[in-house]
Amino acid sequence: MREVAQRMRLLRESIKIPQVKLAELSGSTQSSINRYENDQTVPPLELLLWYADYFDVSLDYIFCRTDKPQGKLYNFVPQYSHDNEQFKQFIEMCFDPSSPMNDKLKQTLIEMVTKGGESQ
């Protein structure tokens, strides 16, 4: 939990707020904040959630799972399958059948989606 303690201290210091003021805002005590920041006591989950909201960061950031304050972002890319009827219907709705480029555009979209799924 040493990393969490350091992150809590860095967050507080980043806005130049004293422990006593942060304790007042969070409903804690200055001595408790001091113990959390010095890794003497494990902070309760409720306080960590409060930190995430107050400092507008993710719990992933507080727990040092990432250095991005917004947290880890997972990009879901659906896998294309030639027998996926819903996907076929979606592609058909996207294009004007009377267009001379219809087939070429559909094929290009399928190739883009297929390649995007393979790079995962």
C-alpha positions in Angstrom: 0.0 0.0 0.0 3.1 2.2 0.0 2.3 3.3 -3.6 -1.3 4.2 -2.6 0.0 6.3 0.3 2.4 8.1 -2.1 -0.4 8.7 -4.6 -2.7 10.1 -1.9 0.1 12.5 -0.8 0.8 13.6 -4.4 -2.9 14.3 -5.1 -3.2 16.4 -2.0 0.0 18.3 -2.6 -0.9 18.8 -6.3 -3.6 21.3 -5.2 -1.5 22.6 -2.3 -4.1 21.7 0.4 -3.0 21.0 3.9 -3.8 17.7 5.6 -6.0 19.5 8.1 -8.2 21.0 5.3 -8.4 17.8 3.4 -9.4 15.9 6.5 -12.1 18.5 7.1 -13.5 18.1 3.6 -13.4 14.3 3.6 -14.8 13.9 7.1 -11.6 12.4 8.4 -9.0 13.7 10.9 -5.6 15.3 10.1 -3.9 12.5 12.1 -5.7 9.8 10.0 -4.7 11.5 6.7 -1.1 11.7 8.0 -1.1 8.0 8.8 -2.5 7.1 5.4 0.0 9.2 3.6 2.9 7.7 5.6 1.6 4.2 5.0 1.1 3.5 8.7 -2.6 2.6 8.2 -4.6 1.4 5.3 -7.2 4.0 4.2 -10.8 2.8 4.1 -12.4 2.2 0.7 -14.9 5.0 1.4 -12.1 7.5 1.7 -10.4 6.2 -1.5 -13.7 6.6 -3.3 -13.9 10.1 -2.0 -10.4 10.9 -3.2 -11.3 9.6 -6.7 -14.3 11.9 -6.8 -12.7 14.9 -5.2 -9.5 14.8 -7.3 -11.4 13.6 -10.4 -9.2 10.6 -10.9 -9.9 6.9 -11.2 -9.3 4.2 -8.6 -6.8 2.7 -11.0 -4.8 5.8 -10.7 -5.0 5.9 -6.9 -4.0 2.2 -6.8 -1.1 2.9 -9.2 -2.3 0.5 -11.8 -1.8 3.4 -14.3 -0.2 6.8 -14.5 -3.2 8.2 -16.4 -5.5 10.0 -14.0 -8.5 9.0 -16.1 -7.6 5.3 -15.5 -7.2 2.4 -17.8 -9.4 2.6 -20.8 -10.3 -0.6 -22.5 -11.2 -0.4 -26.1 -13.6 -3.2 -27.0 -13.3 -4.1 -30.7 -15.9 -6.7 -31.7 -14.6 -9.6 -33.7 -16.0 -9.8 -37.2 -17.4 -13.1 -38.3 -18.7 -13.7 -41.9 -21.7 -15.6 -40.4 -22.7 -12.8 -38.0 -26.2 -11.9 -39.4 -26.6 -8.7 -37.3 -23.3 -7.4 -38.5 -24.3 -8.1 -42.1 -27.6 -6.3 -41.7 -25.8 -3.4 -40.1 -23.4 -3.1 -43.1 -26.3 -3.4 -45.5 -28.1 -0.5 -43.8 -25.0 1.7 -44.0 -24.9 1.9 -47.8 -27.1 2.9 -50.6 -27.7 -0.2 -52.8 -28.1 2.0 -55.9 -24.6 3.4 -55.5 -22.1 2.0 -58.0 -19.5 1.9 -55.1 -21.8 0.0 -52.8 -20.0 -3.4 -53.0 -16.5 -1.7 -52.9 -17.4 0.3 -49.8 -18.9 -2.7 -48.0 -15.8 -4.8 -48.8 -13.5 -2.0 -47.5 -15.5 -1.8 -44.2 -15.3 -5.5 -43.7 -11.5 -5.5 -44.3 -11.1 -2.6 -41.9 -13.1 -4.3 -39.2 -11.3 -7.6 -39.8 -7.9 -6.1 -39.6 -8.8 -4.1 -36.5 -9.9 -7.3 -34.7 -6.7 -9.2 -35.7 -4.4 -6.6 -34.2 -5.7 -7.2 -30.7 
